[in-house]
Amino acid sequence: MRRKLVVGNWKMNGSRLANAELLAGLEEAGPFDADVAVCPPLVYLSEVALSLQGKRTAWGAQDCSARDSGAYTGEVSAAMLAEFGCKYVIVGHSERRALHAESDQLVADKAKAALAHHLTPIVCVGETLAEREAGQTDVVVKRQMSAVIHTLGHCISQIVVAYEPVWAIGTGKTATPEQAQAVHALLRTQLHAATPKSEEMQILYGGSVKPDNAATLFSQPDIDGGLIGGASLKAADFAAICRAAA
Ligand code: PEP
């Protein structure tokens, strides 16, 4: 049986004080019978890493460069993240695909760079509202996944996948458990053709997961936890979602 994973994507939120309070609240509410991780803004990474040292909660980054080093102003490499004890790095979040014009291939290259430095990439895929309404959901997520499968080869089994319908992110609109499960099953079938380990892979759902809808979503057979944005900023809400994953 796959273990559930709940990851908090803090996006560009927080402050040193707010982060300390959030982590203290989470620590007090735990431990949880699920894997839990937080992805703070980069500038807070070392402080978060220090405060989580020796605790059960893992940490990660929200993005990494596809390159190892060099003249790439503003970028941070996977090797640098590894130095700070990151376990995970999110790649291909829809906000980066949309606001930074990240292509499917760039996302795949970032996932490859992460694996090369022993980080687990959390690869996000998902369709926009227009794509869903045009009946393109399956084509879009399969295309996004396919670039990663082709780039990683047999290493594909080492990634975590996050299905995040773009229309559900930060909007309060959640995919129904059935809608989400249908896409998760589709992705697992696609992964099955690429690796004998597809049944062991974690496929997370993200998009307005809240304490009141988490348990139903996580009870679907192919939903192995969540990538949580807004609700990961409140210790009580995030803790309730982690409990729902147990
Ligand atoms: C996200 O940004 O990955 C996300 C799922 O956000 P929210 O939970 O706020 O919809």
Residues whose N, C-alpha, C, O or C-beta is under 5 A from the ligand:
A	BS01	PEP	N9 A168 I169 G170 T171 G206 G207 S208 V209 L227 I228 G229 G230 A231
